[in-house]
Amino acid sequence: IYLNISTVPPLGVLILLVCRAINFDVVGRGFLGTLGVQPWAIMILFYSLAYICISLDMTGVFQFCAFWVSRKAGNRGMLAFTLFFILTSLMSGLTSNDVVILTGTVFLSYFTKVSDIRPTAFLMSEFTTANIASMALYIGNPTNVVVSEAYNISFITYSAWMLLPTVVCILLAYVVLRILFRGDYYLPRHIQPPDADPKSVLIDPQGAIFGLVLLACCLLTLVGTSFAHVPVWMVTLPFACVMFLRDIRHDLGISFSHLFNIKRRFPRPFLNTAAHDQVLVYGPENQSHHEIQLDVLNTPPPTIWFGSRFPTLKAVFMRMPWSILPFSLGMFILIEALAQEGWVGIFATAMAVFAKNYVTAVLGMVFVSILACQLLNNLPMTILFTQIIQHPNFTQHVDSDATMQGFLLGLIVGSNLGACLTLVGSLAGIMFDHILKTKGIYTLGYFQFLKWNLVILPVIALGASAVLIGEIWFIY
């Protein structure tokens, strides 16, 4: 058994079951949820959006945007940095931080290598913006979903609170990054950008348009249904199914042109599915056919057949973050075990020290949750702290709605910005580090990453906290 993020939590649950430290009731509550948190619903929401975004990425639309930005910047290094900063912010805000890390990191590694510049400034900018902009929307980060599900925060209510802190954080991050990476050493004034045509990387233009329209419709539907309190997973799952069916149609090459009497410009390519001496050919009617015995056909294994027949589906499924499923469900169960044994109550009593007013609530929760991310990773931390602030030992010390709102918003900010300190603070950081190592980039090791973030994080965390305090003061 390989010990990694997908195996350790389930293994921990199994050990506790074997030792009879927990029973299957705890496992059931960890999966079905308690106190308003439904782990199964969160996973459906997360993977529905992940499928839509990754399938959209497979069309080449994000690479197209990156090359288009690169061409617009030309040989101006500062402009390229600014445009990529804006691009990654928009991508993360409209999709999620994981999508930006998976797509942007690969392109920026290529861009900086071709341009012969140090990748540190561009990669730090990408990672920082990905984790800040993910605060803007409910769907930007699984941690946002955990808190919102626990307290029935609607899609539009969430954004109403978090859009302004997100914008302020992004502006502060840009200023700090420009100060940190001033000079030609990290950001040369003149660069040699890639000369590739952006259209050359747009693999499926029709699919890109379809995916963008589908994603926009999904977001608009989430806004519209938030007034009717429709569960978010019920909105995103049908859109993911539509994208799934579209990918199947694309892989099968199904055309509806005959419905409109449109003649194909080119004949459909032949499909060869056997060895050279055992050929089975499908083609136009005038194509010659050869009689062969069925028992001599070499039937490919199911996995090989699936990959050759449905290349888009295979590529999307291989890029899906499947490790998050056992990791998340295992951590939900382990947190439920902590609650059963009384540890959550102890932590709740300790956190109540910040319940004096909404100012201490925001500052205390942001500070503690950011530190806890480095020990637990941001998703388990959010699961644990959501239960802590719901525990009677904590709620009995909260004397106003403003104070509770401060804790909730502080937890959302801390769970997102907690990624911007160490590489182990979030799942995005772990993926980021893995991609850099596979690309041979070692200028952002653990301590180098920590060094830069020790300057960036305090500024953006204090900025977000100040905006939250101002919002609560204005509303309450």
GIWO-V943089 format. One record per backbone hydrogen bond with DSSP energy under -0.5 kcal/mol. CO is the residue of the C=O (numbers start at 0). NH is the residue of the N-H. Records with the same first field share a line. If there is no record, write none. Layout:
BEGIN
CO: NH, NH
END
This chain:
BEGIN
1: 3
3: 6, 7
6: 10
7: 11
8: 12
9: 13
10: 14
11: 15
12: 16
13: 17
14: 18
15: 20, 21
16: 19
22: 25, 26
23: 27
24: 28
25: 29
26: 30
27: 31
28: 32
30: 39
33: 36
35: 37
36: 38
37: 41
38: 42
39: 43
40: 44
41: 45
42: 46
43: 47
44: 48
45: 49
46: 50
47: 51
48: 52
49: 53
50: 54
51: 55
52: 56
53: 57
54: 58
55: 58, 60
56: 59
58: 202, 203
59: 63
60: 64
61: 65
62: 66
63: 67
64: 68
65: 69
66: 70
67: 71
68: 72
69: 73
72: 75
74: 76, 190
75: 79
76: 80
77: 81
78: 82
79: 83
80: 84
81: 85
82: 86
83: 87
84: 88
85: 89
86: 90
87: 91
88: 92
89: 93
90: 94
95: 99
96: 100
97: 101
98: 102
99: 103, 104
100: 104
102: 106
103: 107
104: 108
105: 109
106: 110
107: 111
108: 112
109: 113
110: 114
111: 115, 116
112: 115
114: 191
118: 122
119: 123
120: 124
121: 125
122: 126
123: 127
124: 128
125: 129
126: 130
127: 131
128: 132
129: 133
131: 134
132: 135
136: 139
137: 140
139: 96
140: 143, 144
141: 145
142: 146
143: 147
144: 148
145: 149
146: 150
147: 152
148: 151
151: 153
153: 157
154: 158
155: 159
156: 160
157: 161
158: 162
160: 164
161: 165
162: 166
163: 167
164: 168
165: 169
166: 170
167: 171
168: 172
169: 173
170: 174
171: 175
172: 176
173: 177
174: 178
175: 179
176: 180
178: 181
182: 185, 186
188: 76
190: 192
196: 199
197: 200
198: 201
200: 202
203: 207
204: 208
205: 209
206: 210
207: 211
208: 212
209: 213
210: 214
211: 215
212: 216
213: 217
214: 218
215: 219
216: 220
217: 221
218: 222
219: 223
220: 224
221: 225
223: 226
224: 227, 229
225: 228
230: 233, 234
231: 234, 235
232: 236
233: 237
234: 238
235: 239
236: 240
237: 241
238: 242
239: 243
240: 244
241: 245
242: 246
243: 247
244: 248
245: 249
246: 250
247: 251
248: 252, 253
255: 258
256: 259, 261
257: 260
260: 262
269: 271
270: 272, 281
274: 277
278: 280
279: 272
281: 270
283: 286
292: 295
293: 296
296: 298
300: 304
301: 305
302: 306
303: 307
304: 308
305: 309
309: 313
310: 314
311: 315
312: 316
313: 317
314: 318
315: 319
319: 321
320: 323
321: 324, 325
322: 326
323: 327
324: 328
325: 329
326: 330
327: 331
328: 332
329: 333
330: 334
331: 335
332: 336
333: 337
334: 338
335: 339
336: 340
337: 342, 343
338: 341
341: 345
342: 346
343: 347
344: 348
345: 349
346: 350
347: 351
349: 352
350: 353
351: 354
353: 356
356: 360
357: 361
358: 362
359: 363
360: 364
361: 365
362: 366
363: 367
364: 368
365: 369
366: 370
367: 371
368: 372
369: 373
370: 373, 374
371: 374, 375
372: 376
376: 380
377: 381
378: 382
379: 383
380: 384
381: 385
382: 386
383: 387
384: 388
386: 389, 390
387: 390
390: 393, 394
391: 395
393: 396
394: 397
396: 398
399: 403
400: 404
401: 405
402: 406
403: 407
404: 408
405: 409
406: 410
407: 411
408: 412
409: 413
410: 414
411: 415
412: 416
413: 417
415: 418
416: 419
417: 421
418: 420
421: 420, 424
424: 377
425: 429
426: 430
427: 431
428: 432
429: 433
430: 434
431: 435
432: 436
433: 437
434: 438
435: 440
436: 439
439: 441
444: 448
445: 449
446: 450
447: 451
448: 452
449: 453
451: 454, 455
452: 456
454: 458
455: 459
456: 460
457: 461
458: 462
459: 463
460: 464
461: 465
462: 466
463: 467
464: 468
465: 469
466: 470
467: 471
468: 472
469: 473
470: 474
471: 475
END
